Amino acid sequence: MRHAVFFAALFAGAAAAAAAQEAAPEKPQGGDRLARIAVIDMGRISTDSLMGKGYAAQLEALKNEIDSEGTKKQNELQKLDQQIKALQEELEKQASVLSPEAVEKKSQEIKKKQRDRQAFVEDGQAELERMRERARQQAQVFNNEFQQKIRPHIEAVAKDKGIDILLDSQVALTVSRAFDVTQDVIVKADDAERSGKAAVGAAKPPAEKPAAAAKPSPAPSPQP
């Protein structure tokens, strides 16, 4: 789940701070009411909520794709190394019986293989780095989407509980569980996630049953 932790680190506190600003009620006249303070663990929301798990799964799929491509290129590189080694051993065995021209030809073949290997390594590294960069960009897109989607749930919890100040748990030294609204946000977000999926499923038209094949009419009986 290290990708989920990385994902959480991107936005920890951002959505909570923004939600608290919008959810905080207006200051009462006279200013004699104490502010209600609560904390929220954005990292836990990203790892425990259905929404966060969904994004983490997509990040994990990107990582697996990069790892798979890296393994594929490593296997191809090993084949090139084996080909170069075989050519070198062949040249060593036959050097005493080959003509100078044949030796030179074999040597040039080995050098070409070595250049091909170097080009393959450089191209492979560049391609893997492009894949990593695309994954980093996609992670940022996921981060932005998560913040937009989780923010209304944070605002709703803050409003329901009359919270004036909402802090990220990372900035608090000690926190009583009574002031932690993390689980409330997770429950609200998960309920919305399930409701959304159920609505999508209900909106899909039922699969049409194949029309029953018409029974063939009986053949007319031959007239006498």
Legacy VTK file of the C-alpha trace (Angstrom):
# vtk DataFile Version 3.0
C-alpha trace
ASCII
DATASET POLYDATA
POINTS 224 float
0.000 0.000 0.000
2.979 2.346 -0.299
1.297 3.977 -3.288
-1.719 4.780 -1.176
0.563 6.351 1.427
2.283 8.402 -1.264
-1.110 9.381 -2.624
-2.241 10.485 0.825
0.917 12.539 1.335
0.126 14.575 -1.759
-3.013 16.076 -0.335
-2.937 15.548 3.432
-4.509 18.542 5.057
-5.450 20.401 1.877
-9.019 19.169 1.635
-9.495 19.349 5.390
-8.385 22.965 5.590
-10.539 24.034 2.657
-13.559 22.173 4.007
-13.224 23.720 7.445
-13.176 27.214 5.953
-16.426 26.660 4.080
-18.174 24.565 6.716
-17.430 26.881 9.659
-20.589 28.682 10.731
-20.681 32.420 11.040
-19.299 33.812 14.267
-22.151 34.342 16.704
-22.911 37.839 17.858
-21.083 38.686 21.037
-18.365 36.150 20.329
-19.064 34.321 23.616
-19.281 30.795 22.150
-16.162 28.657 22.263
-14.987 27.370 18.902
-15.579 23.691 18.253
-12.374 22.003 17.109
-11.930 18.593 15.510
-9.184 16.699 13.691
-9.140 14.527 10.610
-6.626 11.967 9.338
-6.476 12.413 5.557
-3.964 9.607 5.184
-6.357 7.166 6.824
-9.213 8.373 4.639
-7.154 7.714 1.515
-6.218 4.193 2.611
-9.456 3.086 4.300
-12.228 4.678 2.229
-13.641 2.938 -0.828
-12.806 5.976 -2.909
-9.193 6.044 -1.729
-8.814 2.297 -2.263
-10.110 2.710 -5.797
-7.477 5.294 -6.628
-4.783 3.233 -4.882
-5.717 0.222 -7.023
-5.313 2.306 -10.171
-1.898 3.511 -8.998
-0.899 -0.068 -8.237
-1.965 -1.088 -11.757
0.276 1.629 -13.216
3.186 0.409 -11.084
2.618 -3.196 -12.173
2.585 -2.092 -15.807
5.942 -0.353 -15.383
7.410 -3.326 -13.500
6.182 -5.719 -16.199
7.759 -3.631 -18.950
11.010 -3.421 -16.975
11.101 -7.205 -16.570
10.413 -7.677 -20.273
13.285 -5.395 -21.248
15.606 -7.078 -18.764
14.872 -10.477 -20.318
15.542 -9.106 -23.806
18.811 -7.597 -22.598
19.900 -10.975 -21.218
19.257 -12.528 -24.639
21.465 -9.895 -26.269
24.209 -10.580 -23.725
23.998 -14.294 -24.458
24.283 -13.656 -28.195
27.339 -11.446 -27.694
28.961 -14.019 -25.420
28.316 -16.791 -27.925
29.910 -14.763 -30.736
32.956 -13.971 -28.582
33.427 -17.625 -27.639
33.022 -18.659 -31.248
35.683 -16.169 -32.340
38.093 -17.358 -29.651
37.684 -20.993 -30.728
38.004 -20.334 -34.442
40.549 -17.513 -34.425
43.459 -19.866 -35.197
41.808 -21.357 -38.287
40.021 -18.317 -39.695
41.523 -15.970 -42.219
42.284 -12.390 -41.102
39.311 -11.218 -43.154
36.986 -13.701 -41.405
38.331 -12.707 -38.003
37.726 -9.045 -38.813
34.208 -9.820 -39.989
33.459 -11.681 -36.755
34.927 -8.840 -34.707
32.782 -6.275 -36.509
29.712 -8.433 -35.917
30.448 -8.492 -32.197
30.979 -4.719 -32.110
27.664 -4.186 -33.880
25.905 -6.397 -31.362
27.503 -4.404 -28.544
26.333 -1.129 -30.094
22.841 -2.587 -30.473
22.930 -3.559 -26.814
23.916 -0.062 -25.725
21.181 1.501 -27.870
18.652 -0.959 -26.450
19.635 -0.040 -22.877
19.375 3.697 -23.550
16.044 3.405 -25.359
14.653 1.124 -22.678
15.663 3.464 -19.867
14.111 6.421 -21.703
10.861 4.531 -22.292
10.599 3.426 -18.661
11.216 6.994 -17.504
8.429 8.215 -19.795
6.125 5.628 -18.257
7.107 6.739 -14.753
6.490 10.369 -15.647
3.038 9.527 -17.016
2.333 7.622 -13.792
3.398 10.636 -11.712
1.114 12.881 -13.752
-1.749 10.423 -13.375
-1.152 10.297 -9.618
-1.540 14.079 -9.529
-4.784 13.804 -11.497
-6.029 11.216 -8.978
-5.001 13.540 -6.160
-7.027 16.422 -7.594
-10.042 14.210 -8.219
-9.881 12.792 -4.705
-9.768 16.247 -3.153
-12.763 17.396 -5.178
-14.809 14.305 -4.346
-13.939 14.014 -0.642
-14.330 17.693 0.152
-18.189 17.725 0.175
-18.193 14.828 2.649
-15.757 16.649 4.954
-17.908 19.764 4.730
-21.041 17.771 5.502
-19.524 16.165 8.607
-18.182 19.515 9.805
-21.612 21.080 9.350
-23.472 18.204 11.034
-21.212 18.387 14.075
-21.046 22.190 14.186
-17.274 22.217 13.769
-15.616 25.630 13.533
-11.977 24.566 13.130
-10.883 21.321 11.455
-7.218 20.351 11.695
-5.229 17.621 10.040
-4.122 15.070 12.637
-0.507 15.441 11.505
-0.304 18.904 13.044
-1.743 17.825 16.416
0.569 16.473 19.108
-2.136 14.673 21.080
-5.723 14.070 20.063
-8.668 12.606 21.941
-10.722 10.178 19.885
-13.786 12.209 20.726
-12.441 15.006 18.517
-11.486 12.768 15.568
-14.066 12.841 12.755
-12.082 10.678 10.338
-14.382 7.677 10.598
-17.451 9.882 10.143
-16.042 11.148 6.830
-15.134 7.610 5.719
-18.650 6.348 6.475
-20.278 9.246 4.632
-17.942 8.890 1.637
-18.417 5.103 1.482
-22.195 5.442 1.647
-22.095 7.889 -1.266
-19.745 5.605 -3.196
-22.058 2.616 -2.775
-25.119 4.678 -3.643
-23.425 5.982 -6.777
-22.497 2.489 -7.951
-25.995 1.231 -7.200
-27.488 4.109 -9.199
-25.225 3.364 -12.148
-26.191 -0.308 -12.020
-29.895 0.526 -11.860
-29.582 2.913 -14.809
-28.296 0.187 -17.100
-31.109 -1.210 -19.261
-31.781 -4.916 -18.707
-30.328 -7.177 -21.311
-32.901 -8.029 -23.938
-33.861 -11.650 -24.112
-33.302 -13.196 -27.515
-36.505 -13.512 -29.473
-37.871 -17.022 -29.479
-37.389 -18.720 -32.801
-40.637 -19.031 -34.745
-41.826 -22.569 -35.078
-41.772 -23.695 -38.711
-45.202 -24.239 -40.284
-45.990 -27.911 -40.943
-45.379 -28.991 -44.487
-48.612 -29.456 -46.486
-49.652 -33.084 -46.922
-49.404 -34.337 -50.504
-52.786 -34.503 -52.303
-53.847 -37.971 -53.576
LINES 1 225
224 0 1 2 3 4 5 6 7 8 9 10 11 12 13 14 15 16 17 18 19 20 21 22 23 24 25 26 27 28 29 30 31 32 33 34 35 36 37 38 39 40 41 42 43 44 45 46 47 48 49 50 51 52 53 54 55 56 57 58 59 60 61 62 63 64 65 66 67 68 69 70 71 72 73 74 75 76 77 78 79 80 81 82 83 84 85 86 87 88 89 90 91 92 93 94 95 96 97 98 99 100 101 102 103 104 105 106 107 108 109 110 111 112 113 114 115 116 117 118 119 120 121 122 123 124 125 126 127 128 129 130 131 132 133 134 135 136 137 138 139 140 141 142 143 144 145 146 147 148 149 150 151 152 153 154 155 156 157 158 159 160 161 162 163 164 165 166 167 168 169 170 171 172 173 174 175 176 177 178 179 180 181 182 183 184 185 186 187 188 189 190 191 192 193 194 195 196 197 198 199 200 201 202 203 204 205 206 207 208 209 210 211 212 213 214 215 216 217 218 219 220 221 222 223
